[in-house]
Amino acid sequence: VILTSSPTYLGAIQSFKSYRADIQPMSGWKEDTCGVSHETLKKAKFCYVIPDFQNPSGETMTITERQALVDLSRKYGFVIVEDSPYRELRYSGTPVETIYSLAPERTIHLGSFSKIFAPGFRLGWAIGPEELLDSIYVCKQSLDLCPPVLDQYLAAEFMSSGALDRNLKKSIAYYKEKRDYMIALLEKYMPEGVSWTHPEGGLFLFLTLPDSIDTVSLYDKALSAGVAYVAGSFFYPDGSHRNTMRLNFSFLDKNKMENGIKILSEVITH
Ligand SMILES: Cc1ncc(COP(=O)(O)O)c(C=O)c1O
């Protein structure tokens, strides 16, 4: 059994499914068992979460929610996998302690250069307890021996030369403007009944539409009109929430973004 937030990262769902894992979504962090039965919690091997500016929702777990998850993991003995590739991309609010810092003995913290160096660079890092990392080394060796050495040298140079810090400053200012602009456009154009998240960082906004709208069926119509999104239900392990969608705000220039949001609101309205 693997526990996940709901929604959660599509790539993780696909990877867990390829191992035929029993994926059990948690309903939130408020109830004492996060909406999962005692029996399931007892069988859980690990819980996979994206606590900072989640993909797809953009939301961030509060310190109370992180602590509640840590308490649950200590009670039932499961490991926490904290996948945090967006952590460095914070545009407002204050950073929340990592889950790893709350429970270093039972958390694997994952980071990535893909969002802070070059898109799709696909080199990352893992921090965690020695015995879990030892198992990861063995597994990684059997998959691809190790990440390309040239890529590792590039990342090391990127960090030691100070370019990472300079680039982060630029990226944060650039993405913040994009986030604010997309939220302003949604406020201007979206019809009543549509709501969206207000992320403090990351790359995504998550929209909830009226229940009667199915974003999977709507996709072809939107694409023919010239706008693309990812249907939100793909991020729910059980395929539910068909009235949601994920939008990316980091990529498009302002003109295309305005045009896209205008078209999207028309497609939703008609
Ligand atoms: C939550 C999450 N984890 C992992 C990844 C993949 O990271 P990488 O590019 O390092 O493979 C992504 C996005 O691409 C993501 O959103």
The ligand as an ORCA input file, in Angstrom:
! r2SCAN-3c Opt
* xyz 0 1
  C       6.091     16.509     -8.050
  C       7.055     16.200     -9.132
  N       8.004     15.280     -8.929
  C       8.903     14.978     -9.880
  C       8.883     15.610    -11.101
  C       9.915     15.211    -12.118
  O      11.120     15.814    -11.808
  P      12.410     15.576    -12.716
  O      12.356     16.537    -13.838
  O      13.560     15.831    -11.794
  O      12.360     14.166    -13.215
  C       7.892     16.578    -11.365
  C       7.741     17.294    -12.619
  O       8.285     17.137    -13.644
  C       6.967     16.874    -10.355
  O       6.007     17.780    -10.546
*
